[in-house]
Amino acid sequence: MSRILGIGIATLDIINTVHDYPEEDTEVRALQQRISRGGNAANSLVVLSQLGHQCDFSGVISDDYNSQIITADLNKFRINSRYCQQQKNGKTPTSYITLNQLNGSRSIIHYRDLAELSFSSFTAISLQEVDWLHFEGRNIENTVKMLRHAINETPHLKRSIEIEKPRTGIEQLFPFADVLIFSKHYLLELGHQDPAAFLSNIHQQIPDTDLICTWGEKGAWYHSRDNEKGHQPAKYVKPAIDTLGAGDCFNAGLIDGLLQDQSLAQACRNACKLAAVKCGLQGLNLKLARSQKCPPRQDSPVA
């Protein structure tokens, strides 16, 4: 069992399931609505906790009513929020999500009016107790400071960073990571269509970093610090019930595998399997999937 610290944001997710995605300027009836806690790093910690790790989350929590939903869910999955920074008179970030029942795809409108985690809050954390440090690629200026601090305080502490969106200056984070996880969205926004070529180019710049790029239903590409590179196809599941959080499950599976000293290829393979399991059920309670004893069927691709 390892202790993992995740740095990012926690959100309130309002999820409406519809039969199919509505056209513009139309009115449709939602088949189902649920409210849950979201946020990339927080989601990954929920999965890692279920895989047997001790998890801590650090981010900014508001003092409004919705924040109680977030902290209650973290507690439910045994995730410690002792390192969170509370903002008085803040408003919990909220994602309004439309979930397409036909294919499990999701569209998100996100509203945020809350500060990012401060550098001083991060330096108050005892990193000597941590085995793995995972960051969302955001809050660039402070995150660079946090990474430098982590390297100075605990140079052997493994650091992973999720690069999901092309934020201004985000490339400043790359040299500080042991593991970089790029999204399909990030590459496409920069005009890259070939993940293998992209990772090879990044490898030349930072050869001592394990590099991964997830590509939805096409799986994941990887390029290790040992110059091993390849592609792991996505696992298939039918029906794809809910792809929301599948990428966060992949990240959790990857971290779990690397903590077990798996090769990057093996860790990516197991991460894809875990993402497929998640796509076959609603939410992130993987114990539910185990209790149902229904492994994914090999029929249709998951996102």
N, C-alpha and C positions, 0 to 999 in steps of 0.2 A: 504494500500500500504506500502510495506517495502523496505528499502534500502539494497541491497545485493552487497557485494564486492567479486568478483571472482579473484583468483590468479592462473595463469598458463601461457600457451603459446598460441600465435595466429599464425596460419600457412596459407600458400597459398595452396589450394587444386586444383590439376589438375585432373579432373575426366573424365575418358573414359568409356562410356557404351558399352559393347560388348554383343553379342547374348548369348554366354556362355563362361565360363572361358577357355582361350586357353591352349593347351598343350605346354610343353617346346619345344623350338626350332621351333616354328611355327610363321607364320605371319597372323594376322587377321585385319580386318578393323573395326574401332570403329564406332558404330552407331550414337554416339553423344559425344560431348566433351563440358564441361563447367568448368569454373574457379570460385572458390569461396573462402571465408575465412573459415578456420577451427580452430581446437583447442578445447579440451574438455570443459574447463571452459568457454571459450568464447561462445561456442555453447549453453551451459546451460543458460548463461546470455541472449542470444538472445531469448530463449523460455520464460524465466522468465520475460523479458521485455514485451513480448506479453501477459503475464498473469497479467500485470498491476503493476509490481514492478519497482522501480528505481534501475538501475544497473550500477555498476562501474567495469571496468576491469583493472587489474594491471599485467603487464608482460613486457618483453623487446620487443621493436619495433625497427627494423633497419631503416636506412635512405635511403634505396634503393627504386626503383620504385614500387616494389610489395607491400611494406608496405602501399602505398596509397590505394590499394585495400582493405587491412585489415581495416584501419581507416575509410574509406568511408562506409564499411559495418557495422561497429560498430555504426557509426553515423546514418545510415539508421534505425537501430533498437533502437535508442535512448540510446545507451550504452556509458557512459562517459569514455574516455580514459585518463583523466587528470592525473591519477596515474601511467601511463606507464613510463618506463625508456627507453630512446632512446640510441641506440648504433650506433655511427658513423662508417661508412665503414663496417657495418654489412650486412649480407645476410639473407633475410626472410626465415625461415624454410619452406620447401616445401614437400607436400605429393603427390605422384603420385598414384592415386587410380583407380583400375579396378573394375567396377561395373557390375555384372552379371545380365543381363536382365531377365534370366529365374527364378531366385529366390531372387533377390535383395541383394545377398551377396556382400561383398566388400573385396578386397585385397589391402594392402597399402605398398608402399615403401616410407620411410620417410628419407629426408635429412635435417640435422640440423648443422649449424655452427654459433651459436649465443649464447651469454652468458645467464645465468639464472638471474632472478630477484635478486638484492642484498638486503641484510638485511637493509642497510641504506635507500634504496628507500622505503621499507615497513614502516619503523619507521616514515617516513615523512607523512604518511597518518593519518588523524584524525579518529580514530576508534569510537569515541563518536557518529559519525553520522551514524554508520552502525548498522543494525539489524541482519544481518547474514553474516558469513564469510565462503567462500567455497574455498578449496584448491585442486588442482591436487596433487596427491602423487608423487612428484618429487623434485629435488633440495633439497635433504634431510637435509644437514647440515644447510642451511639457513632457510629452512622451520621450523625446530625445533626451531630455534631462533625466527622466526616470531610468532610461536604459543605461546611460552613462553611470548613474549612481549605482545601479544594480551590478554593473561590471566592476566598478571600483570596490563595492562592498563584498560581493560574492562572485568572483570571476568564473567559477566553475558551474554556476547556476544556469541551466538551460533556458533559453529564451525563444519563444515562438511569437510570430506576428502575423495576423491575418490582414492581407492587403485586399480589401473588398472594393473600395471606390477610389477613383483618381483624385484624391484630395491634394490641394496645393502643398507642395513640399514633402509629400509622403515618401519619396525616394530617399530622403535623409535617414529614414528608419532602417533601410536595408542592411547597412554594414554592421548593425548592432545585433542582428538576429542569428541564432543557430539554425532556425527553421523559418522559412518564409512561405506562406500559403496564399497564392494569388487566385483571384476569382476570374471566371469567364468575363464577367461584366467589366472588370478592370482592364483586361487585355483589349476587349472590343472597343472600349471608350478611347483607348490609345491607338486604335487602328491595327491591332495585331490579330491575325486570323490563325496563326500557327503557334500553338502553345509550346511545342517541342523546340522550335527555333527561338522563341522568346526566352525560354529557360536556359538554353545554351548560351545565349548572349549575356544573360544575367550571371551565369556561372563564370564566365570569363572575368566579370567585374568583381565578384565576391566568391571565389572558388571554395571557401571554407564553410559554406552555408548549404544546408539541404533545401532544395527548391521543389515546390509542388504547385501545380495549377489545376483546379477543379473545373470541369466543363459540363456540368449538368448530366444529361442522359448519355454523354459520350465518355463519362468516367473522369479519370485524372491522369495527368502526365507528371513525371517526376525526374529530377536530375540531382543526384547526391553529391556530397562533397568528395566522394571517392570516384566521381565521374561516371557513376552508373546511371543510366537513363533509360526510361521506358514509359509505357502506357498501361494503365490498369483500366479495363473496360468497366462500365457501370454494371451492377447487378440488376436484374429485372424483377419487377413485382407487378402483379395484377390482382386487384385494381390498385392504382396509385391513389391512395385516399387523401394524403396530405403531405405536400412537399415542403411545407413551412418548417424551417429548422433543419432540413436535411444537410445543408452545408455545415451547420454547427455540429451535427452528429458526426459528419466526416472528420472535422477538426478534432473532436474528442477521441474518435477511434484512432486517428493518426498519433496524437499525443500519447494515448494509452499504449500503443504498439511500440513507440520509440522509448518510452519509459521501461518497457520490457526487453529492450535491446534488440528488437526486431530490425531487420534491414528496412531501408526506406521503401523498397518494393513490397515487402510483406506487410508493412504498416499501412501502405496505401490500399493494398488488397483488402485487408480487414476493415479499413475505414469505409471503403465502398460497400462492403457487406452490411456494415452497421447503418449506413445511410439508407440502404434499401429496406432494411427492417423498419426504420422510422417511417418511410414513405407508405408502408402498408398499414399504419395505424395513425389515429388522430392524437396529436400532442407528442410529448417527449417521455411518457412513462413506458420505458422499455420493458419493465417487469410485466406490464399488461400483455405485451407480445409474447413473452415467455409463458405466461399462464395460459394463454390461448393455444399454445403449441401449434402455431400455424406459420411455418417458415414461408418466405416469399416464393411465389411461383415464378418460373422462368418464362414469362409471356410478353411483357411489355416494358419499355425502358422507364426508369425513374429519373426525375430531374435532380 
